[in-house]
Amino acid sequence: MGAQDPKQMHEAFAKYFNSKDADGMLTLYEDDAVVVAAPGQPAAGKAAIKEALVTFLSMNATIEFLAEAEPVITGDLALTHAKWRLSPESGDSMEGSTAEVLRKQSDGTWLYVVDNPWGSAVLDG
């Protein structure tokens, strides 16, 4: 399930990712959330998001968040950013920056509404 504070979302994501737990990762998203699976390729809804997450997990990599910006919060919405490194067991590491929108749920937890792990790189294509 989501985090009690937007600052905890990257830690929760990394925990599930590094455990290869796609179902756990999916609990971090609203039902109609969108993940930018690749620049210009949004995956909308939990079925499409799970497919995108499983693709990332198939890289057999670990993720670490190198730096995080202070969340920008207004009402029940938050904007988060972080720098990440994905390190496959074989091959070169990848790095990028995120841009995510989270929404506070009625139970007080936060879930992703929009998850863009490519940050401004979507402008490079």
MOPAC internal coordinates of N, CA, C and O (Angstrom, degrees):
PM7 1SCF
backbone

  N    0.0000 0     0.00 0     0.00 0    0    0    0
  C    1.4503 1     0.00 0     0.00 0    1    0    0
  C    1.5162 1   108.74 1     0.00 0    2    1    0
  O    1.2310 1   120.27 1   -12.60 1    3    2    1
  N    1.2879 1   117.09 1   167.40 1    3    2    1
  C    1.4559 1   122.36 1  -175.24 1    5    3    2
  C    1.5185 1   113.61 1   -63.22 1    6    5    3
  O    1.2310 1   120.87 1     0.61 1    7    6    5
  N    1.2865 1   115.94 1  -179.39 1    7    6    5
  C    1.4606 1   123.14 1  -177.46 1    9    7    6
  C    1.5243 1   109.95 1   -95.90 1   10    9    7
  O    1.2310 1   120.67 1   -22.04 1   11   10    9
  N    1.3128 1   116.32 1   157.96 1   11   10    9
  C    1.4585 1   121.58 1   176.98 1   13   11   10
  C    1.5286 1   111.97 1   -77.21 1   14   13   11
  O    1.2310 1   120.49 1   163.62 1   15   14   13
  N    1.3201 1   116.68 1   -16.38 1   15   14   13
  C    1.4593 1   122.95 1  -178.53 1   17   15   14
  C    1.5323 1   106.93 1  -142.99 1   18   17   15
  O    1.2310 1   119.28 1   -41.43 1   19   18   17
  N    1.3369 1   118.97 1   138.57 1   19   18   17
  C    1.4718 1   120.27 1   179.05 1   21   19   18
  C    1.5259 1   112.87 1   -54.56 1   22   21   19
  O    1.2310 1   120.04 1   151.23 1   23   22   21
  N    1.3348 1   117.53 1   -28.77 1   23   22   21
  C    1.4600 1   121.32 1   179.81 1   25   23   22
  C    1.5252 1   112.38 1   -63.85 1   26   25   23
  O    1.2310 1   119.59 1   161.81 1   27   26   25
  N    1.3229 1   118.40 1   -18.19 1   27   26   25
  C    1.4599 1   122.50 1  -176.96 1   29   27   26
  C    1.5244 1   113.31 1   -91.08 1   30   29   27
  O    1.2310 1   119.64 1   173.12 1   31   30   29
  N    1.3186 1   118.29 1    -6.88 1   31   30   29
  C    1.4670 1   120.24 1  -173.35 1   33   31   30
  C    1.5176 1   113.51 1   -66.91 1   34   33   31
  O    1.2310 1   119.68 1   138.80 1   35   34   33
  N    1.3204 1   118.22 1   -41.20 1   35   34   33
  C    1.4667 1   119.32 1  -179.62 1   37   35   34
  C    1.5272 1   110.65 1   -65.16 1   38   37   35
  O    1.2310 1   120.31 1   141.41 1   39   38   37
  N    1.3240 1   117.02 1   -38.59 1   39   38   37
  C    1.4648 1   120.93 1   177.26 1   41   39   38
  C    1.5363 1   110.31 1   -62.72 1   42   41   39
  O    1.2310 1   120.41 1   136.24 1   43   42   41
  N    1.3371 1   116.82 1   -43.76 1   43   42   41
  C    1.4702 1   120.48 1   179.11 1   45   43   42
  C    1.5224 1   110.53 1   -64.91 1   46   45   43
  O    1.2310 1   120.39 1   137.52 1   47   46   45
  N    1.3335 1   116.85 1   -42.48 1   47   46   45
  C    1.4605 1   120.48 1   179.18 1   49   47   46
  C    1.5233 1   110.34 1   -60.37 1   50   49   47
  O    1.2310 1   120.51 1   132.97 1   51   50   49
  N    1.3391 1   116.62 1   -47.03 1   51   50   49
  C    1.4731 1   120.79 1  -179.04 1   53   51   50
  C    1.5290 1   110.94 1   -62.38 1   54   53   51
  O    1.2310 1   120.30 1   139.84 1   55   54   53
  N    1.3201 1   117.02 1   -40.16 1   55   54   53
  C    1.4683 1   120.51 1   179.69 1   57   55   54
  C    1.5279 1   110.35 1   -58.96 1   58   57   55
  O    1.2310 1   120.17 1   130.50 1   59   58   57
  N    1.3289 1   117.28 1   -49.50 1   59   58   57
  C    1.4645 1   120.72 1  -179.82 1   61   59   58
  C    1.5292 1   111.34 1   -68.06 1   62   61   59
  O    1.2310 1   120.39 1   137.08 1   63   62   61
  N    1.3316 1   116.86 1   -42.92 1   63   62   61
  C    1.4593 1   120.75 1  -179.07 1   65   63   62
  C    1.5257 1   110.57 1   -60.18 1   66   65   63
  O    1.2310 1   120.52 1   130.43 1   67   66   65
  N    1.3135 1   116.61 1   -49.57 1   67   66   65
  C    1.4622 1   120.99 1  -176.19 1   69   67   66
  C    1.5300 1   112.38 1   -70.19 1   70   69   67
  O    1.2310 1   120.56 1   162.43 1   71   70   69
  N    1.3295 1   116.54 1   -17.57 1   71   70   69
  C    1.4689 1   121.74 1   174.03 1   73   71   70
  C    1.5252 1   111.69 1   -91.70 1   74   73   71
  O    1.2310 1   120.82 1  -179.91 1   75   74   73
  N    1.3471 1   116.04 1     0.09 1   75   74   73
  C    1.4810 1   122.25 1  -178.17 1   77   75   74
  C    1.5257 1   110.99 1    58.55 1   78   77   75
  O    1.2310 1   120.34 1  -140.35 1   79   78   77
  N    1.3310 1   116.95 1    39.65 1   79   78   77
  C    1.4580 1   123.77 1  -175.65 1   81   79   78
  C    1.5332 1   110.23 1  -106.55 1   82   81   79
  O    1.2310 1   120.58 1   -94.97 1   83   82   81
  N    1.3254 1   116.50 1    85.03 1   83   82   81
  C    1.4679 1   121.39 1  -178.62 1   85   83   82
  C    1.5242 1   110.97 1   -62.22 1   86   85   83
  O    1.2310 1   120.11 1   140.32 1   87   86   85
  N    1.3246 1   117.40 1   -39.68 1   87   86   85
  C    1.4689 1   119.83 1   179.87 1   89   87   86
  C    1.5239 1   111.06 1   -65.74 1   90   89   87
  O    1.2310 1   120.40 1   141.03 1   91   90   89
  N    1.3262 1   116.85 1   -38.97 1   91   90   89
  C    1.4523 1   119.81 1   175.56 1   93   91   90
  C    1.5168 1   111.52 1   -63.16 1   94   93   91
  O    1.2310 1   120.60 1   136.61 1   95   94   93
  N    1.3270 1   116.46 1   -43.39 1   95   94   93
  C    1.4643 1   120.68 1   178.11 1   97   95   94
  C    1.5213 1   110.36 1   -59.43 1   98   97   95
  O    1.2310 1   120.73 1   140.24 1   99   98   97
  N    1.3163 1   116.21 1   -39.76 1   99   98   97
  C    1.4668 1   121.40 1  -177.20 1  101   99   98
  C    1.5251 1   111.68 1   -63.37 1  102  101   99
  O    1.2310 1   119.84 1   152.93 1  103  102  101
  N    1.3388 1   117.90 1   -27.07 1  103  102  101
  C    1.4628 1   120.17 1   179.30 1  105  103  102
  C    1.5252 1   112.09 1   -68.62 1  106  105  103
  O    1.2310 1   120.08 1   169.44 1  107  106  105
  N    1.3278 1   117.45 1   -10.56 1  107  106  105
  C    1.4615 1   121.46 1   179.99 1  109  107  106
  C    1.5299 1   112.44 1   -86.19 1  110  109  107
  O    1.2310 1   119.93 1   179.37 1  111  110  109
  N    1.3369 1   117.74 1    -0.63 1  111  110  109
  C    1.4656 1   122.54 1  -174.33 1  113  111  110
  C    1.5254 1   111.81 1  -117.89 1  114  113  111
  O    1.2310 1   121.04 1   -36.14 1  115  114  113
  N    1.3391 1   115.61 1   143.86 1  115  114  113
  C    1.4609 1   120.21 1   168.99 1  117  115  114
  C    1.5268 1   108.65 1   -66.54 1  118  117  115
  O    1.2310 1   120.46 1   -20.79 1  119  118  117
  N    1.3217 1   116.72 1   159.21 1  119  118  117
  C    1.4691 1   121.09 1  -178.03 1  121  119  118
  C    1.5197 1   113.44 1   -57.68 1  122  121  119
  O    1.2310 1   120.08 1   143.05 1  123  122  121
  N    1.3341 1   117.45 1   -36.95 1  123  122  121
  C    1.4683 1   120.33 1  -177.59 1  125  123  122
  C    1.5293 1   112.45 1  -107.25 1  126  125  123
  O    1.2310 1   120.67 1  -153.98 1  127  126  125
  N    1.3154 1   116.33 1    26.02 1  127  126  125
  C    1.4667 1   121.40 1   179.59 1  129  127  126
  C    1.5268 1   110.98 1   -66.11 1  130  129  127
  O    1.2310 1   121.42 1   -12.51 1  131  130  129
  N    1.3286 1   114.89 1   167.49 1  131  130  129
  C    1.4630 1   122.38 1   177.97 1  133  131  130
  C    1.5298 1   108.69 1  -129.79 1  134  133  131
  O    1.2310 1   121.15 1   -45.55 1  135  134  133
  N    1.3304 1   115.41 1   134.45 1  135  134  133
  C    1.4660 1   121.93 1   173.51 1  137  135  134
  C    1.5209 1   107.18 1  -117.16 1  138  137  135
  O    1.2310 1   120.50 1   -46.42 1  139  138  137
  N    1.3192 1   116.64 1   133.58 1  139  138  137
  C    1.4564 1   120.42 1   173.58 1  141  139  138
  C    1.5346 1   105.89 1   -82.55 1  142  141  139
  O    1.2310 1   121.01 1   -83.93 1  143  142  141
  N    1.3394 1   115.68 1    96.07 1  143  142  141
  C    1.4563 1   121.24 1  -175.74 1  145  143  142
  C    1.5301 1   111.43 1   -64.17 1  146  145  143
  O    1.2310 1   121.01 1   144.20 1  147  146  145
  N    1.3095 1   115.68 1   -35.80 1  147  146  145
  C    1.4622 1   124.83 1   173.52 1  149  147  146
  C    1.5254 1   105.21 1  -154.66 1  150  149  147
  O    1.2310 1   119.82 1   -23.93 1  151  150  149
  N    1.3251 1   117.95 1   156.07 1  151  150  149
  C    1.4685 1   118.05 1   179.42 1  153  151  150
  C    1.5339 1   111.20 1   -50.11 1  154  153  151
  O    1.2310 1   121.38 1   -54.17 1  155  154  153
  N    1.3277 1   114.97 1   125.83 1  155  154  153
  C    1.4624 1   121.12 1  -179.73 1  157  155  154
  C    1.5151 1   114.13 1    81.39 1  158  157  155
  O    1.2310 1   119.68 1  -173.33 1  159  158  157
  N    1.3441 1   118.22 1     6.67 1  159  158  157
  C    1.4626 1   121.67 1  -177.95 1  161  159  158
  C    1.5254 1   110.79 1  -129.05 1  162  161  159
  O    1.2310 1   120.20 1  -101.90 1  163  162  161
  N    1.3426 1   117.23 1    78.10 1  163  162  161
  C    1.4650 1   119.27 1   178.44 1  165  163  162
  C    1.5291 1   111.44 1   -73.84 1  166  165  163
  O    1.2310 1   121.02 1   -36.21 1  167  166  165
  N    1.3133 1   115.66 1   143.79 1  167  166  165
  C    1.4624 1   122.91 1   174.95 1  169  167  166
  C    1.5257 1   106.26 1  -116.04 1  170  169  167
  O    1.2310 1   120.32 1   -66.53 1  171  170  169
  N    1.3231 1   116.98 1   113.47 1  171  170  169
  C    1.4618 1   121.93 1  -174.76 1  173  171  170
  C    1.5211 1   111.15 1  -107.54 1  174  173  171
  O    1.2310 1   120.88 1   -44.58 1  175  174  173
  N    1.3266 1   115.92 1   135.42 1  175  174  173
  C    1.4509 1   121.36 1   178.80 1  177  175  174
  C    1.5148 1   111.25 1    87.99 1  178  177  175
  O    1.2310 1   121.20 1   -23.49 1  179  178  177
  N    1.3293 1   115.31 1   156.51 1  179  178  177
  C    1.4724 1   119.86 1  -172.31 1  181  179  178
  C    1.5202 1   114.09 1   -62.87 1  182  181  179
  O    1.2310 1   119.30 1   144.29 1  183  182  181
  N    1.3328 1   118.94 1   -35.71 1  183  182  181
  C    1.4766 1   119.55 1  -179.79 1  185  183  182
  C    1.5247 1   110.40 1   -63.93 1  186  185  183
  O    1.2310 1   120.44 1   133.72 1  187  186  185
  N    1.3428 1   116.77 1   -46.28 1  187  186  185
  C    1.4693 1   120.75 1  -179.90 1  189  187  186
  C    1.5256 1   111.00 1   -68.87 1  190  189  187
  O    1.2310 1   120.49 1   142.87 1  191  190  189
  N    1.3253 1   116.67 1   -37.13 1  191  190  189
  C    1.4631 1   120.22 1   178.58 1  193  191  190
  C    1.5269 1   109.83 1   -64.17 1  194  193  191
  O    1.2310 1   120.34 1   135.91 1  195  194  193
  N    1.3291 1   116.96 1   -44.09 1  195  194  193
  C    1.4649 1   119.25 1   179.65 1  197  195  194
  C    1.5270 1   110.54 1   -61.06 1  198  197  195
  O    1.2310 1   120.33 1   138.97 1  199  198  197
  N    1.3166 1   116.98 1   -41.03 1  199  198  197
  C    1.4691 1   120.15 1   177.81 1  201  199  198
  C    1.5276 1   110.50 1   -59.86 1  202  201  199
  O    1.2310 1   120.18 1   136.48 1  203  202  201
  N    1.3360 1   117.26 1   -43.52 1  203  202  201
  C    1.4688 1   120.97 1   178.64 1  205  203  202
  C    1.5281 1   110.65 1   -64.82 1  206  205  203
  O    1.2310 1   120.32 1   137.44 1  207  206  205
  N    1.3231 1   117.00 1   -42.56 1  207  206  205
  C    1.4646 1   120.37 1  -179.31 1  209  207  206
  C    1.5221 1   111.61 1   -65.05 1  210  209  207
  O    1.2310 1   120.45 1   139.12 1  211  210  209
  N    1.3269 1   116.74 1   -40.88 1  211  210  209
  C    1.4641 1   120.84 1   178.33 1  213  211  210
  C    1.5299 1   110.17 1   -62.32 1  214  213  211
  O    1.2310 1   120.50 1   143.00 1  215  214  213
  N    1.3353 1   116.65 1   -37.00 1  215  214  213
  C    1.4691 1   120.25 1   176.90 1  217  215  214
  C    1.5272 1   110.47 1   -61.47 1  218  217  215
  O    1.2310 1   120.62 1   134.84 1  219  218  217
  N    1.3464 1   116.42 1   -45.16 1  219  218  217
  C    1.4673 1   119.58 1   177.18 1  221  219  218
  C    1.5219 1   110.80 1   -62.68 1  222  221  219
  O    1.2310 1   120.07 1   137.35 1  223  222  221
  N    1.3358 1   117.47 1   -42.65 1  223  222  221
  C    1.4613 1   121.07 1  -179.19 1  225  223  222
  C    1.5216 1   111.92 1   -64.66 1  226  225  223
  O    1.2310 1   120.36 1   150.69 1  227  226  225
  N    1.3385 1   116.91 1   -29.31 1  227  226  225
  C    1.4664 1   120.49 1  -178.73 1  229  227  226
  C    1.5306 1   112.08 1   -67.44 1  230  229  227
  O    1.2310 1   120.10 1   166.72 1  231  230  229
  N    1.3232 1   117.42 1   -13.28 1  231  230  229
  C    1.4614 1   121.40 1   176.71 1  233  231  230
  C    1.5310 1   110.90 1   -71.67 1  234  233  231
  O    1.2310 1   120.83 1   170.12 1  235  234  233
  N    1.3433 1   116.01 1    -9.88 1  235  234  233
  C    1.4639 1   121.69 1  -179.13 1  237  235  234
  C    1.5305 1   110.04 1    50.85 1  238  237  235
  O    1.2310 1   121.97 1  -122.97 1  239  238  237
  N    1.3247 1   113.83 1    57.03 1  239  238  237
  C    1.4596 1   121.17 1  -176.14 1  241  239  238
  C    1.5234 1   109.74 1  -123.71 1  242  241  239
  O    1.2310 1   121.33 1   -11.07 1  243  242  241
  N    1.3088 1   115.07 1   168.93 1  243  242  241
  C    1.4589 1   121.17 1   169.57 1  245  243  242
  C    1.5210 1   107.64 1  -114.79 1  246  245  243
  O    1.2310 1   121.46 1   -26.59 1  247  246  245
  N    1.3293 1   114.82 1   153.41 1  247  246  245
  C    1.4556 1   119.94 1   178.04 1  249  247  246
  C    1.5187 1   108.84 1  -119.25 1  250  249  247
  O    1.2310 1   121.48 1   -36.21 1  251  250  249
  N    1.3149 1   114.77 1   143.79 1  251  250  249
  C    1.4572 1   120.08 1   171.72 1  253  251  250
  C    1.5190 1   107.81 1  -137.18 1  254  253  251
  O    1.2310 1   121.27 1   -35.89 1  255  254  253
  N    1.3154 1   115.17 1   144.11 1  255  254  253
  C    1.4514 1   120.74 1   177.01 1  257  255  254
  C    1.5203 1   107.66 1   -97.40 1  258  257  255
  O    1.2310 1   121.20 1   -58.93 1  259  258  257
  N    1.3233 1   115.31 1   121.07 1  259  258  257
  C    1.4569 1   122.11 1  -172.41 1  261  259  258
  C    1.5195 1   112.85 1   -86.53 1  262  261  259
  O    1.2310 1   120.53 1   148.93 1  263  262  261
  N    1.3271 1   116.59 1   -31.07 1  263  262  261
  C    1.4621 1   122.06 1  -179.55 1  265  263  262
  C    1.5201 1   107.98 1  -159.32 1  266  265  263
  O    1.2310 1   121.02 1   -31.06 1  267  266  265
  N    1.3212 1   115.66 1   148.94 1  267  266  265
  C    1.4606 1   120.88 1   178.87 1  269  267  266
  C    1.5207 1   109.11 1  -135.05 1  270  269  267
  O    1.2310 1   120.99 1   -40.23 1  271  270  269
  N    1.3269 1   115.70 1   139.77 1  271  270  269
  C    1.4597 1   120.94 1   174.82 1  273  271  270
  C    1.5250 1   108.57 1   -85.62 1  274  273  271
  O    1.2310 1   120.71 1   -24.06 1  275  274  273
  N    1.2897 1   116.25 1   155.94 1  275  274  273
  C    1.4638 1   120.98 1   174.42 1  277  275  274
  C    1.5324 1   108.06 1   -63.32 1  278  277  275
  O    1.2310 1   119.57 1   -50.51 1  279  278  277
  N    1.3316 1   118.42 1   129.49 1  279  278  277
  C    1.4736 1   119.64 1   179.32 1  281  279  278
  C    1.5226 1   111.57 1   -60.29 1  282  281  279
  O    1.2310 1   121.01 1   -34.78 1  283  282  281
  N    1.3206 1   115.67 1   145.22 1  283  282  281
  C    1.4545 1   122.15 1   172.43 1  285  283  282
  C    1.5257 1   105.40 1   -98.65 1  286  285  283
  O    1.2310 1   120.36 1   -63.47 1  287  286  285
  N    1.3287 1   116.92 1   116.53 1  287  286  285
  C    1.4590 1   121.60 1  -174.30 1  289  287  286
  C    1.5160 1   109.69 1  -118.50 1  290  289  287
  O    1.2310 1   121.30 1   -47.77 1  291  290  289
  N    1.3394 1   115.12 1   132.23 1  291  290  289
  C    1.4551 1   121.38 1   171.93 1  293  291  290
  C    1.5217 1   107.21 1  -139.29 1  294  293  291
  O    1.2310 1   121.08 1   -62.92 1  295  294  293
  N    1.3097 1   115.54 1   117.08 1  295  294  293
  C    1.4652 1   119.50 1  -178.10 1  297  295  294
  C    1.5211 1   111.01 1    59.68 1  298  297  295
  O    1.2310 1   121.27 1    55.36 1  299  298  297
  N    1.3400 1   115.18 1  -124.64 1  299  298  297
  C    1.4640 1   119.52 1  -178.20 1  301  299  298
  C    1.5269 1   112.54 1   -99.05 1  302  301  299
  O    1.2310 1   119.91 1  -163.75 1  303  302  301
  N    1.3436 1   117.78 1    16.25 1  303  302  301
  C    1.4640 1   122.05 1   178.29 1  305  303  302
  C    1.5247 1   110.88 1  -117.39 1  306  305  303
  O    1.2310 1   121.07 1   -33.14 1  307  306  305
  N    1.3179 1   115.56 1   146.86 1  307  306  305
  C    1.4623 1   120.84 1   176.74 1  309  307  306
  C    1.5225 1   108.73 1  -138.66 1  310  309  307
  O    1.2310 1   120.84 1   -36.61 1  311  310  309
  N    1.3239 1   115.99 1   143.39 1  311  310  309
  C    1.4569 1   123.58 1   174.03 1  313  311  310
  C    1.5168 1   106.85 1  -111.50 1  314  313  311
  O    1.2310 1   120.79 1   -54.82 1  315  314  313
  N    1.3467 1   116.09 1   125.18 1  315  314  313
  C    1.4574 1   120.56 1  -179.94 1  317  315  314
  C    1.5211 1   110.47 1  -122.64 1  318  317  315
  O    1.2310 1   121.34 1   -26.71 1  319  318  317
  N    1.3239 1   115.04 1   153.29 1  319  318  317
  C    1.4624 1   122.87 1   177.37 1  321  319  318
  C    1.5289 1   108.73 1  -140.86 1  322  321  319
  O    1.2310 1   121.24 1   -34.01 1  323  322  321
  N    1.3128 1   115.23 1   145.99 1  323  322  321
  C    1.4633 1   119.73 1   175.46 1  325  323  322
  C    1.5227 1   109.50 1  -155.84 1  326  325  323
  O    1.2310 1   121.11 1   -22.91 1  327  326  325
  N    1.3216 1   115.49 1   157.09 1  327  326  325
  C    1.4690 1   121.65 1   169.39 1  329  327  326
  C    1.5115 1   107.00 1   -99.38 1  330  329  327
  O    1.2310 1   120.62 1   -42.80 1  331  330  329
  N    1.3414 1   116.42 1   137.20 1  331  330  329
  C    1.4596 1   120.99 1  -178.02 1  333  331  330
  C    1.5162 1   111.15 1  -129.49 1  334  333  331
  O    1.2310 1   121.59 1   -19.87 1  335  334  333
  N    1.3370 1   114.57 1   160.13 1  335  334  333
  C    1.4620 1   121.92 1   172.03 1  337  335  334
  C    1.5238 1   107.47 1  -132.38 1  338  337  335
  O    1.2310 1   121.04 1   -51.64 1  339  338  337
  N    1.3200 1   115.61 1   128.36 1  339  338  337
  C    1.4569 1   123.23 1   176.31 1  341  339  338
  C    1.5177 1   106.97 1  -107.69 1  342  341  339
  O    1.2310 1   120.65 1   -59.22 1  343  342  341
  N    1.3338 1   116.36 1   120.78 1  343  342  341
  C    1.4654 1   121.26 1  -175.39 1  345  343  342
  C    1.5247 1   110.23 1  -118.23 1  346  345  343
  O    1.2310 1   120.41 1   -79.95 1  347  346  345
  N    1.3459 1   116.83 1   100.05 1  347  346  345
  C    1.4658 1   120.25 1   176.64 1  349  347  346
  C    1.5290 1   110.75 1   -69.76 1  350  349  347
  O    1.2310 1   120.87 1   -26.53 1  351  350  349
  N    1.3302 1   115.94 1   153.47 1  351  350  349
  C    1.4663 1   119.27 1   177.59 1  353  351  350
  C    1.5215 1   111.09 1   -61.36 1  354  353  351
  O    1.2310 1   120.54 1   145.50 1  355  354  353
  N    1.3234 1   116.57 1   -34.50 1  355  354  353
  C    1.4633 1   120.32 1   175.79 1  357  355  354
  C    1.5200 1   107.75 1  -125.63 1  358  357  355
  O    1.2310 1   120.79 1   -50.31 1  359  358  357
  N    1.2961 1   116.10 1   129.69 1  359  358  357
  C    1.4539 1   119.21 1   179.35 1  361  359  358
  C    1.5144 1   112.27 1   111.56 1  362  361  359
  O    1.2310 1   122.13 1    -2.52 1  363  362  361
  N    1.3189 1   113.53 1   177.48 1  363  362  361
  C    1.4536 1   121.25 1  -176.76 1  365  363  362
  C    1.5192 1   111.85 1   -82.16 1  366  365  363
  O    1.2310 1   121.25 1   -30.01 1  367  366  365
  N    1.3210 1   115.21 1   149.99 1  367  366  365
  C    1.4625 1   121.40 1   176.02 1  369  367  366
  C    1.5205 1   110.06 1   -71.66 1  370  369  367
  O    1.2310 1   121.48 1   -26.37 1  371  370  369
  N    1.3150 1   114.78 1   153.63 1  371  370  369
  C    1.4666 1   122.49 1   174.29 1  373  371  370
  C    1.5198 1   106.86 1  -116.57 1  374  373  371
  O    1.2310 1   120.77 1   -33.31 1  375  374  373
  N    1.3345 1   116.13 1   146.69 1  375  374  373
  C    1.4618 1   120.55 1   175.43 1  377  375  374
  C    1.5104 1   109.23 1  -131.54 1  378  377  375
  O    1.2310 1   121.15 1   -27.64 1  379  378  377
  N    1.3158 1   115.40 1   152.36 1  379  378  377
  C    1.4532 1   120.90 1   178.61 1  381  379  378
  C    1.5104 1   110.25 1  -164.88 1  382  381  379
  O    1.2310 1   121.60 1     3.71 1  383  382  381
  N    1.3234 1   114.54 1  -176.29 1  383  382  381
  C    1.4599 1   122.01 1   179.17 1  385  383  382
  C    1.5166 1   109.08 1  -130.73 1  386  385  383
  O    1.2310 1   120.94 1   -40.17 1  387  386  385
  N    1.3119 1   115.81 1   139.83 1  387  386  385
  C    1.4619 1   121.21 1  -178.14 1  389  387  386
  C    1.5181 1   112.08 1   -96.07 1  390  389  387
  O    1.2310 1   121.79 1   -16.95 1  391  390  389
  N    1.3165 1   114.18 1   163.05 1  391  390  389
  C    1.4636 1   123.74 1   166.57 1  393  391  390
  C    1.5234 1   104.70 1  -144.84 1  394  393  391
  O    1.2310 1   120.14 1   -62.26 1  395  394  393
  N    1.3395 1   117.34 1   117.74 1  395  394  393
  C    1.4589 1   120.40 1  -175.47 1  397  395  394
  C    1.5268 1   110.92 1  -133.39 1  398  397  395
  O    1.2310 1   121.54 1   -31.44 1  399  398  397
  N    1.3177 1   114.66 1   148.56 1  399  398  397
  C    1.4629 1   121.71 1   172.90 1  401  399  398
  C    1.5165 1   107.04 1  -114.33 1  402  401  399
  O    1.2310 1   120.96 1   -50.82 1  403  402  401
  N    1.3325 1   115.78 1   129.18 1  403  402  401
  C    1.4547 1   122.33 1   178.56 1  405  403  402
  C    1.5236 1   108.91 1  -118.68 1  406  405  403
  O    1.2310 1   121.24 1   -25.02 1  407  406  405
  N    1.3386 1   115.23 1   154.98 1  407  406  405
  C    1.4603 1   119.90 1   176.30 1  409  407  406
  C    1.5268 1   108.38 1  -127.26 1  410  409  407
  O    1.2310 1   121.38 1   -42.62 1  411  410  409
  N    1.3419 1   114.96 1   137.38 1  411  410  409
  C    1.4577 1   120.73 1   176.18 1  413  411  410
  C    1.5254 1   108.41 1   -75.29 1  414  413  411
  O    1.2310 1   121.09 1   -48.67 1  415  414  413
  N    1.3283 1   115.53 1   131.33 1  415  414  413
  C    1.4566 1   122.50 1  -178.48 1  417  415  414
  C    1.5293 1   110.57 1   -91.05 1  418  417  415
  O    1.2310 1   120.61 1   -12.48 1  419  418  417
  N    1.3130 1   116.44 1   167.52 1  419  418  417
  C    1.4627 1   120.80 1  -178.37 1  421  419  418
  C    1.5290 1   112.51 1   -62.34 1  422  421  419
  O    1.2310 1   119.89 1   156.15 1  423  422  421
  N    1.3371 1   117.82 1   -23.85 1  423  422  421
  C    1.4677 1   120.98 1   177.93 1  425  423  422
  C    1.5279 1   112.79 1   -87.32 1  426  425  423
  O    1.2310 1   120.23 1  -177.16 1  427  426  425
  N    1.3440 1   117.16 1     2.84 1  427  426  425
  C    1.4584 1   121.68 1   177.93 1  429  427  426
  C    1.5121 1   114.84 1    92.80 1  430  429  427
  O    1.2310 1   119.51 1   172.20 1  431  430  429
  N    1.3401 1   118.54 1    -7.80 1  431  430  429
  C    1.4607 1   120.87 1   178.13 1  433  431  430
  C    1.5233 1   109.57 1   -84.38 1  434  433  431
  O    1.2310 1   120.98 1   -14.79 1  435  434  433
  N    1.3193 1   115.73 1   165.21 1  435  434  433
  C    1.4573 1   123.14 1   179.66 1  437  435  434
  C    1.5201 1   108.92 1  -114.40 1  438  437  435
  O    1.2310 1   120.63 1   -41.20 1  439  438  437
  N    1.3371 1   116.40 1   138.80 1  439  438  437
  C    1.4587 1   122.39 1   177.76 1  441  439  438
  C    1.5178 1   109.69 1  -130.83 1  442  441  439
  O    1.2310 1   121.21 1   -27.74 1  443  442  441
  N    1.3393 1   115.29 1   152.26 1  443  442  441
  C    1.4585 1   120.29 1   175.56 1  445  443  442
  C    1.5236 1   110.98 1   -68.25 1  446  445  443
  O    1.2310 1   121.17 1   -43.72 1  447  446  445
  N    1.3281 1   115.37 1   136.28 1  447  446  445
  C    1.4635 1   123.33 1   170.45 1  449  447  446
  C    1.5210 1   107.97 1  -105.28 1  450  449  447
  O    1.2310 1   120.81 1   135.71 1  451  450  449
  N    1.3388 1   116.05 1   -44.29 1  451  450  449
  C    1.4609 1   123.19 1   175.74 1  453  451  450
  C    1.5273 1   107.09 1  -132.01 1  454  453  451
  O    1.2310 1   120.79 1   -53.03 1  455  454  453
  N    1.3255 1   116.10 1   126.97 1  455  454  453
  C    1.4590 1   121.86 1   179.09 1  457  455  454
  C    1.5223 1   107.60 1  -124.15 1  458  457  455
  O    1.2310 1   121.38 1   -70.50 1  459  458  457
  N    1.3247 1   114.96 1   109.50 1  459  458  457
  C    1.4631 1   120.65 1   179.74 1  461  459  458
  C    1.5284 1   108.62 1  -116.47 1  462  461  459
  O    1.2310 1   119.97 1   -88.78 1  463  462  461
  N    1.3367 1   117.67 1    91.22 1  463  462  461
  C    1.4641 1   119.30 1  -178.42 1  465  463  462
  C    1.5206 1   113.70 1   -70.40 1  466  465  463
  O    1.2310 1   120.12 1   173.71 1  467  466  465
  N    1.3294 1   117.38 1    -6.29 1  467  466  465
  C    1.4647 1   121.10 1  -177.49 1  469  467  466
  C    1.5319 1   111.34 1   -97.95 1  470  469  467
  O    1.2310 1   119.37 1   175.38 1  471  470  469
  N    1.3289 1   118.81 1    -4.62 1  471  470  469
  C    1.4592 1   121.97 1   178.02 1  473  471  470
  C    1.5151 1   111.86 1    49.21 1  474  473  471
  O    1.2310 1   120.55 1    47.99 1  475  474  473
  N    1.3247 1   116.56 1  -132.01 1  475  474  473
  C    1.4645 1   120.72 1  -177.75 1  477  475  474
  C    1.5153 1   113.10 1   -75.69 1  478  477  475
  O    1.2310 1   119.19 1   173.65 1  479  478  477
  N    1.3375 1   119.14 1    -6.35 1  479  478  477
  C    1.4758 1   121.33 1   178.15 1  481  479  478
  C    1.5223 1   111.22 1   -61.24 1  482  481  479
  O    1.2310 1   120.03 1   160.31 1  483  482  481
  N    1.3307 1   117.54 1   -19.69 1  483  482  481
  C    1.4678 1   119.33 1   177.76 1  485  483  482
  C    1.5277 1   110.48 1   -63.79 1  486  485  483
  O    1.2310 1   120.22 1   161.80 1  487  486  485
  N    1.3369 1   117.18 1   -18.20 1  487  486  485
  C    1.4693 1   121.25 1   178.36 1  489  487  486
  C    1.5265 1   112.75 1   -83.69 1  490  489  487
  O    1.2310 1   120.81 1   166.57 1  491  490  489
  N    1.3219 1   116.06 1   -13.43 1  491  490  489
  C    1.4695 1   120.35 1  -175.59 1  493  491  490
  C    1.5275 1   113.16 1   -81.57 1  494  493  491
  O    1.2310 1   119.95 1   162.78 1  495  494  493
  N    1.3291 1   117.70 1   -17.22 1  495  494  493
  C    1.4594 1   121.17 1  -174.92 1  497  495  494
  C    1.4273 1   112.90 1   -82.82 1  498  497  495
  O    1.2310 1   120.10 1   180.00 1  499  498  497

